Amino acid sequence: MDNIILANLSAENFSSFADEIKFTTVVDSGKKEYAENTFECGDTTFNKVSFLYGANGSGKTYFCKILREIQRMLNWSPLTAMNNSHLLSLPEFKGIDKEISTFAFDIEHKGKPVKFSIDIRLEEFNYHYEFTILGKKVEHELLTKKYQRTEKLLERTSPSYKDITLRSKLKDFEAAKQTVKEEALCLPVAALLNNQLAQTIVDAIKSIQVVSMTAARLKPADTKESFSEERLEKYVDILRKADPTLRKMKVSYEEKEIAHQKIESDDFENREIIATKTTVGVETEHAMFENGTETGSTSIMFFADESLGTVKLFTALPYLYDTLEKGGVLIVDELENGLHLSLAKEIINLFTNSESNPHNAQLICTSHQPLLIDGNVRRDQVWVTSKDAFGKSTLHRMSELKTSRAKVNLANRILEGAFGCNPERFFENNTV
């Protein structure tokens, strides 16, 4: 799969985001600072790293869930088309059929649909994908492709498959579109039936990794490649910054099939769903000393005996290096959770540095730590979430500030006002 660039992400009437919020990695063309933090693709310049700040409960985690909800719908939709109730009993799909959480604190939003949209770049093409859902029914779905002009590839104007219009490389799905149920998205169903373009776009969106550092332990990475000898050496180099006595790591990796479901349907002949569970065991080797001299080593069980912060960092590293080595997008909720500030900065530097990030991978992270941006950070890299007295979360970009760079210390400003429930005051006091 070609490297994906995330350009834009938006949501409306989702969780605490009552009104539409729009996030972008496209640089503010008026800001010429720190060009090394950006990369060009075609005629567009993107940020390598983006930061989201906000008070507890302001919407940072819900922002991360926007992408997770889009991905959940992409996974859920093919299951509805298969019309097989046994699939929902598989551990892999537990809770996948849940209704999307809408804004709950305003009568005006009752009965309104939730809307998601995402813009990605693959090779030279820009793809825009959006959909709206009311209850569990898909009210609208749209896919466009842009190179020199915008081409509409898929348009849906009602829950009925009869109101789905397909063009260009999606046209060959026309004969099977009756498999699209009212509560299912059309694009992932087309991907299931081997439409190449649909597969490419769905796989690209699903490839975006979303990691929460607030979890006690992250889900193990899914490939043995993540624990190769070469990778383990890189992990040790990072982990040694937290624990200088660490010398080696040994990892046992097992992927076990836990469910196998054959689809019994004429439309999906020879289709199978296989659910697997990955188990990772880790043993670490640490130096032993006598009178200040290293004399040998001792082994400990990693998950039982290492610090929680070290465990969190280790389980996050496969996702980090997968993204850096292959290109793509990584979203991390509360990057600094359990990590020393210097380690969190080390991770950011890996994405900013062109040598360690040759494929222009993108990192988007939420944080409570303003000192993450006390260095060479562009104003258009920094976003602030806030929640008003009515429970509505909003999203602001720091590049909206009209002051000169010399007058703005981003870390201090977040501490003084923007990092609170009312960043609007900060914006008002700093505009000209």
Sequence and secondary structure as in RCSB ss.txt:
>XXXX:A:sequence
MDNIILANLSAENFSSFADEIKFTTVVDSGKKEYAENTFECGDTTFNKVSFLYGANGSGKTYFCKILREIQRMLN
WSPLTAMNNSHLLSLPEFKGIDKEISTFAFDIEHKGKPVKFSIDIRLEEFNYHYEFTILGKKVEHELLTKKYQRT
EKLLERTSPSYKDITLRSKLKDFEAAKQTVKEEALCLPVAALLNNQLAQTIVDAIKSIQVVSMTAARLKPADTKE
SFSEERLEKYVDILRKADPTLRKMKVSYEEKEIAHQKIESDDFENREIIATKTTVGVETEHAMFENGTETGSTSI
MFFADESLGTVKLFTALPYLYDTLEKGGVLIVDELENGLHLSLAKEIINLFTNSESNPHNAQLICTSHQPLLIDG
NVRRDQVWVTSKDAFGKSTLHRMSELKTSRAKVNLANRILEGAFGCNPERFFENNTV
>XXXX:A:secstr
   EEEEEEEEESBTTB S EEEE B  TT  S GGGEEEETTEEEESEEEEE  TTSSHHHHHHHHHHHHHHHH
HHHHHHHT GGGGGSGGGTTTT       S GGGTT  EEEEEEEEETTEEEEEEEEEETTEEEEEEEEEESSSE
EEEEEE SSSGGGEEE GGGGGGGGGGGG  TTS HHHHHHHTT HHHHHHHHHHHT EEEETTSSS    S GG
GGSHHHHHHHHHHHTTT TTEEEEEEEEEEEEEEEEE   GGGTT EEEEEEEEEEEEEEEEEEETTEEEEEEEE
EHHHHS HHHHHHHHHHHHHHHHHHH  EEEEESTTTTS HHHHHHHHHHHH TTT TT  EEEEEES GGGGSS
S  GGGEEEEEE TTS EEEEEGGG  S GGG  HHHHIIIIISSS HHHHHHHT  
